[in-house]
Amino acid sequence: MAVTELQKLILGLCDDSSAGLSPNAIIKEVRRIDPGAACSEIKRAINSLVAEGVVHYTQRYGFSQLERNFSCLN
């Protein structure tokens, strides 16, 4: 999978989750959908989305979660 395809998949997972997902949960879910995806590629895609401001980290009950950042219009 190309990084842009991974980014689309990650955004879809964030959109489908009502409570946000931890980075590890996202990696696990992406690997379930695409077993050939390398963890380093998934992490790079997550970091790229965070750097672009499309998703952001939140803290809930002591855990980091990724959620779609709707305050930025890309």
Distance bins in CASP14 RR format, pairs under 12 A and 6 or more apart:
PFRMAT RR
TARGET T0000
AUTHOR 0000-0000-0000
RMODE 2
METHOD distances of the structure
MODEL  1
1 7 0 0 0 0 1 0 0 0 0 0 0
1 8 0 0 0 0 1 0 0 0 0 0 0
1 9 1 0 0 1 0 0 0 0 0 0 0
1 10 0 0 0 0 0 1 0 0 0 0 0
1 30 0 0 0 0 1 0 0 0 0 0 0
1 31 0 0 0 0 0 1 0 0 0 0 0
1 33 0 0 0 0 1 0 0 0 0 0 0
1 34 1 0 1 0 0 0 0 0 0 0 0
1 35 0 0 0 0 0 1 0 0 0 0 0
1 36 1 0 0 1 0 0 0 0 0 0 0
1 37 1 0 1 0 0 0 0 0 0 0 0
1 38 0 0 0 0 1 0 0 0 0 0 0
1 41 1 0 0 1 0 0 0 0 0 0 0
1 42 0 0 0 0 1 0 0 0 0 0 0
1 44 0 0 0 0 0 1 0 0 0 0 0
1 45 0 0 0 0 1 0 0 0 0 0 0
2 8 0 0 0 0 1 0 0 0 0 0 0
2 9 0 0 0 0 0 1 0 0 0 0 0
2 34 0 0 0 0 0 1 0 0 0 0 0
2 37 0 0 0 0 0 1 0 0 0 0 0
2 41 0 0 0 0 1 0 0 0 0 0 0
2 44 0 0 0 0 0 1 0 0 0 0 0
2 45 0 0 0 0 1 0 0 0 0 0 0
2 48 0 0 0 0 0 1 0 0 0 0 0
3 9 0 0 0 0 0 1 0 0 0 0 0
3 10 0 0 0 0 0 1 0 0 0 0 0
3 30 0 0 0 0 0 1 0 0 0 0 0
3 37 0 0 0 0 0 1 0 0 0 0 0
3 38 0 0 0 0 0 1 0 0 0 0 0
3 40 0 0 0 0 0 1 0 0 0 0 0
3 41 1 0 0 1 0 0 0 0 0 0 0
3 42 0 0 0 0 1 0 0 0 0 0 0
3 43 0 0 0 0 0 1 0 0 0 0 0
3 44 1 0 0 1 0 0 0 0 0 0 0
3 45 1 0 1 0 0 0 0 0 0 0 0
3 46 0 0 0 0 0 1 0 0 0 0 0
3 47 0 0 0 0 0 1 0 0 0 0 0
3 48 1 0 0 1 0 0 0 0 0 0 0
3 49 0 0 0 0 1 0 0 0 0 0 0
3 52 0 0 0 0 0 1 0 0 0 0 0
4 10 0 0 0 0 0 1 0 0 0 0 0
4 11 0 0 0 0 0 1 0 0 0 0 0
4 41 0 0 0 0 0 1 0 0 0 0 0
4 44 0 0 0 0 0 1 0 0 0 0 0
4 45 0 0 0 0 1 0 0 0 0 0 0
4 48 0 0 0 0 1 0 0 0 0 0 0
4 49 0 0 0 0 0 1 0 0 0 0 0
4 52 0 0 0 0 0 1 0 0 0 0 0
5 11 0 0 0 0 0 1 0 0 0 0 0
5 12 0 0 0 0 0 1 0 0 0 0 0
5 30 0 0 0 0 0 1 0 0 0 0 0
5 33 0 0 0 0 0 1 0 0 0 0 0
5 34 0 0 0 0 1 0 0 0 0 0 0
5 37 0 0 0 0 1 0 0 0 0 0 0
5 41 0 0 0 0 0 1 0 0 0 0 0
5 42 0 0 0 0 0 1 0 0 0 0 0
5 45 0 0 0 0 1 0 0 0 0 0 0
6 12 0 0 0 0 0 1 0 0 0 0 0
6 13 0 0 0 0 0 1 0 0 0 0 0
6 26 0 0 0 0 0 1 0 0 0 0 0
6 27 0 0 0 0 0 1 0 0 0 0 0
6 29 0 0 0 0 0 1 0 0 0 0 0
6 30 1 0 0 1 0 0 0 0 0 0 0
6 31 0 0 0 0 0 1 0 0 0 0 0
6 33 0 0 0 0 0 1 0 0 0 0 0
6 34 0 0 0 0 1 0 0 0 0 0 0
6 36 0 0 0 0 0 1 0 0 0 0 0
6 37 1 0 0 1 0 0 0 0 0 0 0
6 38 0 0 0 0 1 0 0 0 0 0 0
6 39 0 0 0 0 0 1 0 0 0 0 0
6 40 0 0 0 0 0 1 0 0 0 0 0
6 41 1 0 0 1 0 0 0 0 0 0 0
6 42 1 0 0 1 0 0 0 0 0 0 0
6 43 0 0 0 0 1 0 0 0 0 0 0
6 44 0 0 0 0 1 0 0 0 0 0 0
6 45 1 1 0 0 0 0 0 0 0 0 0
6 46 0 0 0 0 1 0 0 0 0 0 0
6 47 0 0 0 0 0 1 0 0 0 0 0
6 48 0 0 0 0 1 0 0 0 0 0 0
6 49 0 0 0 0 1 0 0 0 0 0 0
7 13 0 0 0 0 0 1 0 0 0 0 0
7 14 0 0 0 0 0 1 0 0 0 0 0
7 26 0 0 0 0 0 1 0 0 0 0 0
7 30 0 0 0 0 0 1 0 0 0 0 0
7 37 0 0 0 0 0 1 0 0 0 0 0
7 41 0 0 0 0 0 1 0 0 0 0 0
7 42 0 0 0 0 1 0 0 0 0 0 0
7 44 0 0 0 0 1 0 0 0 0 0 0
7 45 1 0 1 0 0 0 0 0 0 0 0
7 46 0 0 0 0 1 0 0 0 0 0 0
7 47 0 0 0 0 0 1 0 0 0 0 0
7 48 1 0 0 1 0 0 0 0 0 0 0
7 49 1 0 1 0 0 0 0 0 0 0 0
7 50 0 0 0 0 0 1 0 0 0 0 0
7 51 0 0 0 0 0 1 0 0 0 0 0
7 52 0 0 0 0 1 0 0 0 0 0 0
7 53 0 0 0 0 0 1 0 0 0 0 0
7 54 1 0 0 1 0 0 0 0 0 0 0
7 55 0 0 0 0 1 0 0 0 0 0 0
7 68 0 0 0 0 0 1 0 0 0 0 0
7 74 0 0 0 0 0 1 0 0 0 0 0
8 14 0 0 0 0 0 1 0 0 0 0 0
8 15 0 0 0 0 0 1 0 0 0 0 0
8 30 0 0 0 0 0 1 0 0 0 0 0
8 33 0 0 0 0 0 1 0 0 0 0 0
8 34 0 0 0 0 0 1 0 0 0 0 0
8 45 0 0 0 0 1 0 0 0 0 0 0
8 49 0 0 0 0 0 1 0 0 0 0 0
8 54 0 0 0 0 0 1 0 0 0 0 0
9 15 0 0 0 0 0 1 0 0 0 0 0
9 16 0 0 0 0 0 1 0 0 0 0 0
9 26 0 0 0 0 1 0 0 0 0 0 0
9 27 0 0 0 0 0 1 0 0 0 0 0
9 29 0 0 0 0 1 0 0 0 0 0 0
9 30 1 0 1 0 0 0 0 0 0 0 0
9 31 0 0 0 0 0 1 0 0 0 0 0
9 32 0 0 0 0 0 1 0 0 0 0 0
9 33 1 0 0 1 0 0 0 0 0 0 0
9 34 1 0 0 1 0 0 0 0 0 0 0
9 37 0 0 0 0 1 0 0 0 0 0 0
9 41 0 0 0 0 0 1 0 0 0 0 0
9 42 0 0 0 0 1 0 0 0 0 0 0
9 45 0 0 0 0 1 0 0 0 0 0 0
9 46 0 0 0 0 0 1 0 0 0 0 0
9 49 0 0 0 0 0 1 0 0 0 0 0
10 16 0 0 0 0 0 1 0 0 0 0 0
10 17 0 0 0 0 0 1 0 0 0 0 0
10 20 0 0 0 0 0 1 0 0 0 0 0
10 21 0 0 0 0 1 0 0 0 0 0 0
10 23 0 0 0 0 1 0 0 0 0 0 0
10 25 0 0 0 0 0 1 0 0 0 0 0
10 26 1 0 1 0 0 0 0 0 0 0 0
10 27 0 0 0 0 1 0 0 0 0 0 0
10 29 0 0 0 0 1 0 0 0 0 0 0
10 30 1 0 0 1 0 0 0 0 0 0 0
10 33 0 0 0 0 0 1 0 0 0 0 0
10 34 0 0 0 0 0 1 0 0 0 0 0
10 37 0 0 0 0 0 1 0 0 0 0 0
10 41 0 0 0 0 0 1 0 0 0 0 0
10 42 1 0 0 1 0 0 0 0 0 0 0
10 43 0 0 0 0 0 1 0 0 0 0 0
10 44 0 0 0 0 0 1 0 0 0 0 0
10 45 1 0 1 0 0 0 0 0 0 0 0
10 46 1 0 0 1 0 0 0 0 0 0 0
10 47 0 0 0 0 0 1 0 0 0 0 0
10 48 0 0 0 0 1 0 0 0 0 0 0
10 49 1 0 0 1 0 0 0 0 0 0 0
10 50 0 0 0 0 0 1 0 0 0 0 0
10 52 0 0 0 0 0 1 0 0 0 0 0
10 54 0 0 0 0 1 0 0 0 0 0 0
10 55 1 0 0 1 0 0 0 0 0 0 0
10 66 1 0 0 1 0 0 0 0 0 0 0
10 67 0 0 0 0 0 1 0 0 0 0 0
10 68 0 0 0 0 1 0 0 0 0 0 0
11 17 0 0 0 0 0 1 0 0 0 0 0
11 21 0 0 0 0 0 1 0 0 0 0 0
11 26 0 0 0 0 0 1 0 0 0 0 0
11 30 0 0 0 0 0 1 0 0 0 0 0
11 45 0 0 0 0 1 0 0 0 0 0 0
11 46 0 0 0 0 0 1 0 0 0 0 0
11 48 0 0 0 0 0 1 0 0 0 0 0
11 49 1 0 0 1 0 0 0 0 0 0 0
11 50 0 0 0 0 0 1 0 0 0 0 0
11 52 0 0 0 0 0 1 0 0 0 0 0
11 53 0 0 0 0 0 1 0 0 0 0 0
11 54 1 0 0 1 0 0 0 0 0 0 0
11 55 1 0 0 1 0 0 0 0 0 0 0
11 66 0 0 0 0 1 0 0 0 0 0 0
11 67 0 0 0 0 0 1 0 0 0 0 0
11 68 1 0 0 1 0 0 0 0 0 0 0
11 69 0 0 0 0 0 1 0 0 0 0 0
11 70 0 0 0 0 0 1 0 0 0 0 0
11 74 0 0 0 0 0 1 0 0 0 0 0
12 20 0 0 0 0 0 1 0 0 0 0 0
12 21 0 0 0 0 0 1 0 0 0 0 0
12 26 0 0 0 0 0 1 0 0 0 0 0
12 29 0 0 0 0 0 1 0 0 0 0 0
12 30 0 0 0 0 0 1 0 0 0 0 0
12 33 0 0 0 0 0 1 0 0 0 0 0
12 49 0 0 0 0 0 1 0 0 0 0 0
12 54 0 0 0 0 0 1 0 0 0 0 0
12 55 0 0 0 0 0 1 0 0 0 0 0
12 66 0 0 0 0 0 1 0 0 0 0 0
12 67 0 0 0 0 0 1 0 0 0 0 0
12 68 0 0 0 0 1 0 0 0 0 0 0
13 20 0 0 0 0 1 0 0 0 0 0 0
13 21 1 0 0 1 0 0 0 0 0 0 0
13 22 0 0 0 0 0 1 0 0 0 0 0
13 23 0 0 0 0 0 1 0 0 0 0 0
13 25 0 0 0 0 1 0 0 0 0 0 0
13 26 1 0 1 0 0 0 0 0 0 0 0
13 27 0 0 0 0 0 1 0 0 0 0 0
13 28 0 0 0 0 0 1 0 0 0 0 0
13 29 1 0 1 0 0 0 0 0 0 0 0
13 30 1 0 0 1 0 0 0 0 0 0 0
13 31 0 0 0 0 0 1 0 0 0 0 0
13 32 0 0 0 0 0 1 0 0 0 0 0
13 33 0 0 0 0 1 0 0 0 0 0 0
13 34 0 0 0 0 0 1 0 0 0 0 0
13 42 0 0 0 0 0 1 0 0 0 0 0
13 45 0 0 0 0 0 1 0 0 0 0 0
13 46 0 0 0 0 0 1 0 0 0 0 0
13 49 0 0 0 0 0 1 0 0 0 0 0
13 55 0 0 0 0 0 1 0 0 0 0 0
13 65 0 0 0 0 0 1 0 0 0 0 0
13 66 0 0 0 0 1 0 0 0 0 0 0
13 67 0 0 0 0 0 1 0 0 0 0 0
13 68 0 0 0 0 1 0 0 0 0 0 0
14 20 1 0 0 1 0 0 0 0 0 0 0
14 21 1 0 0 1 0 0 0 0 0 0 0
14 22 0 0 0 0 0 1 0 0 0 0 0
14 23 0 0 0 0 0 1 0 0 0 0 0
14 25 0 0 0 0 0 1 0 0 0 0 0
14 26 1 0 0 1 0 0 0 0 0 0 0
14 29 0 0 0 0 0 1 0 0 0 0 0
14 30 0 0 0 0 0 1 0 0 0 0 0
14 45 0 0 0 0 0 1 0 0 0 0 0
14 46 0 0 0 0 1 0 0 0 0 0 0
14 49 0 0 0 0 1 0 0 0 0 0 0
14 50 0 0 0 0 0 1 0 0 0 0 0
14 54 0 0 0 0 1 0 0 0 0 0 0
14 55 1 0 1 0 0 0 0 0 0 0 0
14 56 0 0 0 0 0 1 0 0 0 0 0
14 57 0 0 0 0 0 1 0 0 0 0 0
14 58 0 0 0 0 0 1 0 0 0 0 0
14 65 0 0 0 0 1 0 0 0 0 0 0
14 66 1 0 1 0 0 0 0 0 0 0 0
14 67 1 0 0 1 0 0 0 0 0 0 0
14 68 1 0 1 0 0 0 0 0 0 0 0
14 69 0 0 0 0 1 0 0 0 0 0 0
14 70 0 0 0 0 0 1 0 0 0 0 0
15 21 0 0 0 0 0 1 0 0 0 0 0
15 54 0 0 0 0 0 1 0 0 0 0 0
15 55 0 0 0 0 0 1 0 0 0 0 0
15 66 0 0 0 0 0 1 0 0 0 0 0
15 67 0 0 0 0 1 0 0 0 0 0 0
15 68 1 0 1 0 0 0 0 0 0 0 0
15 69 0 0 0 0 0 1 0 0 0 0 0
15 70 0 0 0 0 0 1 0 0 0 0 0
16 25 0 0 0 0 0 1 0 0 0 0 0
16 26 0 0 0 0 0 1 0 0 0 0 0
16 29 0 0 0 0 1 0 0 0 0 0 0
16 33 0 0 0 0 0 1 0 0 0 0 0
16 67 0 0 0 0 0 1 0 0 0 0 0
16 68 0 0 0 0 0 1 0 0 0 0 0
17 25 0 0 0 0 1 0 0 0 0 0 0
17 26 0 0 0 0 1 0 0 0 0 0 0
17 29 0 0 0 0 1 0 0 0 0 0 0
17 55 0 0 0 0 0 1 0 0 0 0 0
17 58 0 0 0 0 0 1 0 0 0 0 0
17 60 0 0 0 0 0 1 0 0 0 0 0
17 65 0 0 0 0 1 0 0 0 0 0 0
17 66 0 0 0 0 1 0 0 0 0 0 0
17 67 1 0 0 1 0 0 0 0 0 0 0
17 68 0 0 0 0 1 0 0 0 0 0 0
18 60 0 0 0 0 0 1 0 0 0 0 0
18 65 0 0 0 0 0 1 0 0 0 0 0
18 67 0 0 0 0 1 0 0 0 0 0 0
18 68 0 0 0 0 0 1 0 0 0 0 0
19 25 0 0 0 0 0 1 0 0 0 0 0
19 58 0 0 0 0 1 0 0 0 0 0 0
19 60 1 0 0 1 0 0 0 0 0 0 0
19 61 0 0 0 0 1 0 0 0 0 0 0
19 63 0 0 0 0 0 1 0 0 0 0 0
19 65 1 0 0 1 0 0 0 0 0 0 0
19 66 0 0 0 0 0 1 0 0 0 0 0
19 67 0 0 0 0 1 0 0 0 0 0 0
20 26 0 0 0 0 1 0 0 0 0 0 0
20 29 0 0 0 0 0 1 0 0 0 0 0
20 55 0 0 0 0 1 0 0 0 0 0 0
20 56 0 0 0 0 0 1 0 0 0 0 0
20 57 0 0 0 0 0 1 0 0 0 0 0
20 58 1 0 0 1 0 0 0 0 0 0 0
20 59 0 0 0 0 0 1 0 0 0 0 0
20 60 1 0 0 1 0 0 0 0 0 0 0
20 61 0 0 0 0 0 1 0 0 0 0 0
20 63 0 0 0 0 1 0 0 0 0 0 0
20 64 0 0 0 0 0 1 0 0 0 0 0
20 65 1 0 1 0 0 0 0 0 0 0 0
20 66 1 0 0 1 0 0 0 0 0 0 0
20 67 1 0 1 0 0 0 0 0 0 0 0
20 68 0 0 0 0 1 0 0 0 0 0 0
21 27 0 0 0 0 1 0 0 0 0 0 0
21 28 0 0 0 0 1 0 0 0 0 0 0
21 29 1 0 0 1 0 0 0 0 0 0 0
21 30 0 0 0 0 0 1 0 0 0 0 0
21 46 0 0 0 0 0 1 0 0 0 0 0
21 55 0 0 0 0 1 0 0 0 0 0 0
21 57 0 0 0 0 0 1 0 0 0 0 0
21 58 0 0 0 0 0 1 0 0 0 0 0
21 60 0 0 0 0 0 1 0 0 0 0 0
21 63 0 0 0 0 0 1 0 0 0 0 0
21 64 0 0 0 0 0 1 0 0 0 0 0
21 65 1 0 0 1 0 0 0 0 0 0 0
21 66 1 0 1 0 0 0 0 0 0 0 0
21 67 0 0 0 0 1 0 0 0 0 0 0
21 68 0 0 0 0 0 1 0 0 0 0 0
22 28 0 0 0 0 1 0 0 0 0 0 0
22 29 0 0 0 0 0 1 0 0 0 0 0
22 46 0 0 0 0 0 1 0 0 0 0 0
22 57 0 0 0 0 1 0 0 0 0 0 0
22 58 0 0 0 0 0 1 0 0 0 0 0
22 59 0 0 0 0 0 1 0 0 0 0 0
22 60 0 0 0 0 1 0 0 0 0 0 0
22 61 0 0 0 0 0 1 0 0 0 0 0
22 62 0 0 0 0 0 1 0 0 0 0 0
22 63 1 0 1 0 0 0 0 0 0 0 0
22 64 1 0 0 1 0 0 0 0 0 0 0
22 65 1 0 1 0 0 0 0 0 0 0 0
22 66 1 0 0 1 0 0 0 0 0 0 0
22 67 0 0 0 0 0 1 0 0 0 0 0
23 29 0 0 0 0 0 1 0 0 0 0 0
23 30 0 0 0 0 0 1 0 0 0 0 0
23 39 0 0 0 0 0 1 0 0 0 0 0
23 42 0 0 0 0 1 0 0 0 0 0 0
23 43 1 0 0 1 0 0 0 0 0 0 0
23 44 0 0 0 0 0 1 0 0 0 0 0
23 45 0 0 0 0 0 1 0 0 0 0 0
23 46 1 0 1 0 0 0 0 0 0 0 0
23 47 0 0 0 0 1 0 0 0 0 0 0
23 49 0 0 0 0 0 1 0 0 0 0 0
23 50 0 0 0 0 1 0 0 0 0 0 0
23 55 0 0 0 0 0 1 0 0 0 0 0
23 57 0 0 0 0 1 0 0 0 0 0 0
23 58 0 0 0 0 0 1 0 0 0 0 0
23 63 0 0 0 0 0 1 0 0 0 0 0
23 64 1 0 0 1 0 0 0 0 0 0 0
23 65 0 0 0 0 1 0 0 0 0 0 0
23 66 1 0 0 1 0 0 0 0 0 0 0
23 67 0 0 0 0 0 1 0 0 0 0 0
24 30 0 0 0 0 0 1 0 0 0 0 0
24 31 0 0 0 0 0 1 0 0 0 0 0
24 39 0 0 0 0 1 0 0 0 0 0 0
24 42 0 0 0 0 0 1 0 0 0 0 0
24 43 0 0 0 0 0 1 0 0 0 0 0
24 46 0 0 0 0 0 1 0 0 0 0 0
24 63 0 0 0 0 1 0 0 0 0 0 0
24 64 0 0 0 0 1 0 0 0 0 0 0
24 65 0 0 0 0 0 1 0 0 0 0 0
24 66 0 0 0 0 0 1 0 0 0 0 0
25 31 0 0 0 0 0 1 0 0 0 0 0
25 32 0 0 0 0 0 1 0 0 0 0 0
25 42 0 0 0 0 0 1 0 0 0 0 0
25 46 0 0 0 0 0 1 0 0 0 0 0
25 63 0 0 0 0 1 0 0 0 0 0 0
25 64 0 0 0 0 0 1 0 0 0 0 0
25 65 0 0 0 0 1 0 0 0 0 0 0
25 66 0 0 0 0 1 0 0 0 0 0 0
26 32 0 0 0 0 0 1 0 0 0 0 0
26 33 0 0 0 0 0 1 0 0 0 0 0
26 37 0 0 0 0 0 1 0 0 0 0 0
26 39 0 0 0 0 0 1 0 0 0 0 0
26 42 1 0 0 1 0 0 0 0 0 0 0
26 43 0 0 0 0 1 0 0 0 0 0 0
26 45 0 0 0 0 1 0 0 0 0 0 0
26 46 1 0 0 1 0 0 0 0 0 0 0
26 47 0 0 0 0 0 1 0 0 0 0 0
26 49 0 0 0 0 0 1 0 0 0 0 0
26 50 0 0 0 0 0 1 0 0 0 0 0
26 55 0 0 0 0 1 0 0 0 0 0 0
26 57 0 0 0 0 0 1 0 0 0 0 0
26 64 0 0 0 0 0 1 0 0 0 0 0
26 65 0 0 0 0 1 0 0 0 0 0 0
26 66 1 0 0 1 0 0 0 0 0 0 0
26 67 0 0 0 0 0 1 0 0 0 0 0
27 33 0 0 0 0 0 1 0 0 0 0 0
27 34 0 0 0 0 0 1 0 0 0 0 0
27 37 0 0 0 0 1 0 0 0 0 0 0
27 38 0 0 0 0 0 1 0 0 0 0 0
27 39 1 0 1 0 0 0 0 0 0 0 0
27 40 0 0 0 0 0 1 0 0 0 0 0
27 41 0 0 0 0 1 0 0 0 0 0 0
27 42 1 0 1 0 0 0 0 0 0 0 0
27 43 1 0 0 1 0 0 0 0 0 0 0
27 44 0 0 0 0 0 1 0 0 0 0 0
27 45 0 0 0 0 1 0 0 0 0 0 0
27 46 0 0 0 0 1 0 0 0 0 0 0
27 66 0 0 0 0 0 1 0 0 0 0 0
28 34 0 0 0 0 0 1 0 0 0 0 0
28 35 0 0 0 0 0 1 0 0 0 0 0
28 37 0 0 0 0 0 1 0 0 0 0 0
28 39 0 0 0 0 1 0 0 0 0 0 0
28 42 0 0 0 0 1 0 0 0 0 0 0
29 35 0 0 0 0 0 1 0 0 0 0 0
29 37 0 0 0 0 0 1 0 0 0 0 0
29 42 0 0 0 0 1 0 0 0 0 0 0
29 46 0 0 0 0 0 1 0 0 0 0 0
29 66 0 0 0 0 0 1 0 0 0 0 0
30 36 0 0 0 0 1 0 0 0 0 0 0
30 37 1 0 1 0 0 0 0 0 0 0 0
30 38 0 0 0 0 0 1 0 0 0 0 0
30 39 0 0 0 0 1 0 0 0 0 0 0
30 41 0 0 0 0 1 0 0 0 0 0 0
30 42 1 0 1 0 0 0 0 0 0 0 0
30 43 0 0 0 0 0 1 0 0 0 0 0
30 44 0 0 0 0 0 1 0 0 0 0 0
30 45 0 0 0 0 1 0 0 0 0 0 0
30 46 0 0 0 0 1 0 0 0 0 0 0
31 37 1 0 1 0 0 0 0 0 0 0 0
31 38 0 0 0 0 1 0 0 0 0 0 0
31 39 1 0 0 1 0 0 0 0 0 0 0
31 40 0 0 0 0 0 1 0 0 0 0 0
31 41 0 0 0 0 0 1 0 0 0 0 0
31 42 1 0 0 1 0 0 0 0 0 0 0
31 43 0 0 0 0 0 1 0 0 0 0 0
32 42 0 0 0 0 0 1 0 0 0 0 0
33 42 0 0 0 0 0 1 0 0 0 0 0
34 41 0 0 0 0 1 0 0 0 0 0 0
34 42 0 0 0 0 1 0 0 0 0 0 0
34 45 0 0 0 0 0 1 0 0 0 0 0
35 42 0 0 0 0 0 1 0 0 0 0 0
36 42 0 0 0 0 0 1 0 0 0 0 0
37 43 0 0 0 0 0 1 0 0 0 0 0
37 44 0 0 0 0 0 1 0 0 0 0 0
37 45 0 0 0 0 1 0 0 0 0 0 0
37 46 0 0 0 0 0 1 0 0 0 0 0
38 44 0 0 0 0 1 0 0 0 0 0 0
38 45 0 0 0 0 0 1 0 0 0 0 0
39 45 0 0 0 0 0 1 0 0 0 0 0
39 46 0 0 0 0 0 1 0 0 0 0 0
40 46 0 0 0 0 0 1 0 0 0 0 0
40 47 0 0 0 0 0 1 0 0 0 0 0
41 47 0 0 0 0 0 1 0 0 0 0 0
41 48 0 0 0 0 0 1 0 0 0 0 0
42 48 0 0 0 0 0 1 0 0 0 0 0
42 49 0 0 0 0 0 1 0 0 0 0 0
42 66 0 0 0 0 0 1 0 0 0 0 0
43 49 0 0 0 0 0 1 0 0 0 0 0
43 50 0 0 0 0 0 1 0 0 0 0 0
43 66 0 0 0 0 0 1 0 0 0 0 0
44 50 0 0 0 0 0 1 0 0 0 0 0
44 51 0 0 0 0 0 1 0 0 0 0 0
45 51 0 0 0 0 0 1 0 0 0 0 0
45 52 0 0 0 0 0 1 0 0 0 0 0
45 54 0 0 0 0 0 1 0 0 0 0 0
45 55 0 0 0 0 0 1 0 0 0 0 0
45 66 0 0 0 0 0 1 0 0 0 0 0
46 52 0 0 0 0 0 1 0 0 0 0 0
46 53 0 0 0 0 0 1 0 0 0 0 0
46 54 0 0 0 0 0 1 0 0 0 0 0
46 55 1 0 0 1 0 0 0 0 0 0 0
46 56 0 0 0 0 0 1 0 0 0 0 0
46 57 0 0 0 0 1 0 0 0 0 0 0
46 64 0 0 0 0 0 1 0 0 0 0 0
46 65 0 0 0 0 0 1 0 0 0 0 0
46 66 1 0 0 1 0 0 0 0 0 0 0
47 53 0 0 0 0 0 1 0 0 0 0 0
47 54 0 0 0 0 0 1 0 0 0 0 0
47 55 0 0 0 0 0 1 0 0 0 0 0
47 57 0 0 0 0 0 1 0 0 0 0 0
47 66 0 0 0 0 0 1 0 0 0 0 0
48 54 0 0 0 0 1 0 0 0 0 0 0
48 55 0 0 0 0 1 0 0 0 0 0 0
49 55 1 0 1 0 0 0 0 0 0 0 0
49 56 0 0 0 0 1 0 0 0 0 0 0
49 57 0 0 0 0 0 1 0 0 0 0 0
49 66 0 0 0 0 1 0 0 0 0 0 0
49 67 0 0 0 0 0 1 0 0 0 0 0
49 68 0 0 0 0 1 0 0 0 0 0 0
49 69 0 0 0 0 1 0 0 0 0 0 0
49 72 0 0 0 0 0 1 0 0 0 0 0
49 74 0 0 0 0 1 0 0 0 0 0 0
50 56 1 0 0 1 0 0 0 0 0 0 0
50 57 1 0 0 1 0 0 0 0 0 0 0
50 58 0 0 0 0 0 1 0 0 0 0 0
50 64 0 0 0 0 0 1 0 0 0 0 0
50 66 1 0 0 1 0 0 0 0 0 0 0
50 67 0 0 0 0 0 1 0 0 0 0 0
50 68 0 0 0 0 0 1 0 0 0 0 0
50 69 0 0 0 0 1 0 0 0 0 0 0
50 72 0 0 0 0 0 1 0 0 0 0 0
51 57 0 0 0 0 0 1 0 0 0 0 0
51 69 0 0 0 0 0 1 0 0 0 0 0
51 72 0 0 0 0 0 1 0 0 0 0 0
52 68 0 0 0 0 0 1 0 0 0 0 0
52 69 0 0 0 0 1 0 0 0 0 0 0
52 72 0 0 0 0 1 0 0 0 0 0 0
52 74 1 0 0 1 0 0 0 0 0 0 0
53 66 0 0 0 0 0 1 0 0 0 0 0
53 67 0 0 0 0 0 1 0 0 0 0 0
53 68 0 0 0 0 1 0 0 0 0 0 0
53 69 1 0 1 0 0 0 0 0 0 0 0
53 70 0 0 0 0 0 1 0 0 0 0 0
53 71 0 0 0 0 1 0 0 0 0 0 0
53 72 1 0 1 0 0 0 0 0 0 0 0
53 73 0 0 0 0 0 1 0 0 0 0 0
53 74 1 0 0 1 0 0 0 0 0 0 0
54 66 0 0 0 0 0 1 0 0 0 0 0
54 67 0 0 0 0 0 1 0 0 0 0 0
54 68 1 0 0 1 0 0 0 0 0 0 0
54 69 1 0 0 1 0 0 0 0 0 0 0
54 70 0 0 0 0 1 0 0 0 0 0 0
54 71 0 0 0 0 0 1 0 0 0 0 0
54 72 1 0 0 1 0 0 0 0 0 0 0
54 73 0 0 0 0 0 1 0 0 0 0 0
54 74 1 0 1 0 0 0 0 0 0 0 0
55 64 0 0 0 0 0 1 0 0 0 0 0
55 65 0 0 0 0 1 0 0 0 0 0 0
55 66 1 0 1 0 0 0 0 0 0 0 0
55 67 1 0 0 1 0 0 0 0 0 0 0
55 68 1 0 1 0 0 0 0 0 0 0 0
55 69 1 0 1 0 0 0 0 0 0 0 0
55 70 0 0 0 0 0 1 0 0 0 0 0
55 71 0 0 0 0 0 1 0 0 0 0 0
55 72 0 0 0 0 1 0 0 0 0 0 0
55 74 0 0 0 0 0 1 0 0 0 0 0
56 64 0 0 0 0 0 1 0 0 0 0 0
56 65 0 0 0 0 1 0 0 0 0 0 0
56 66 1 0 0 1 0 0 0 0 0 0 0
56 67 1 0 0 1 0 0 0 0 0 0 0
56 68 0 0 0 0 1 0 0 0 0 0 0
56 69 1 0 1 0 0 0 0 0 0 0 0
56 70 0 0 0 0 1 0 0 0 0 0 0
56 71 0 0 0 0 1 0 0 0 0 0 0
56 72 0 0 0 0 1 0 0 0 0 0 0
57 63 0 0 0 0 0 1 0 0 0 0 0
57 64 1 0 1 0 0 0 0 0 0 0 0
57 65 1 0 0 1 0 0 0 0 0 0 0
57 66 1 0 0 1 0 0 0 0 0 0 0
57 67 0 0 0 0 1 0 0 0 0 0 0
57 68 0 0 0 0 0 1 0 0 0 0 0
57 69 0 0 0 0 1 0 0 0 0 0 0
58 64 1 0 0 1 0 0 0 0 0 0 0
58 65 1 0 1 0 0 0 0 0 0 0 0
58 66 1 0 0 1 0 0 0 0 0 0 0
58 67 1 0 1 0 0 0 0 0 0 0 0
58 68 0 0 0 0 0 1 0 0 0 0 0
58 69 0 0 0 0 1 0 0 0 0 0 0
59 65 1 0 0 1 0 0 0 0 0 0 0
59 66 0 0 0 0 0 1 0 0 0 0 0
59 67 0 0 0 0 0 1 0 0 0 0 0
60 66 0 0 0 0 0 1 0 0 0 0 0
60 67 0 0 0 0 1 0 0 0 0 0 0
68 74 0 0 0 0 0 1 0 0 0 0 0
END
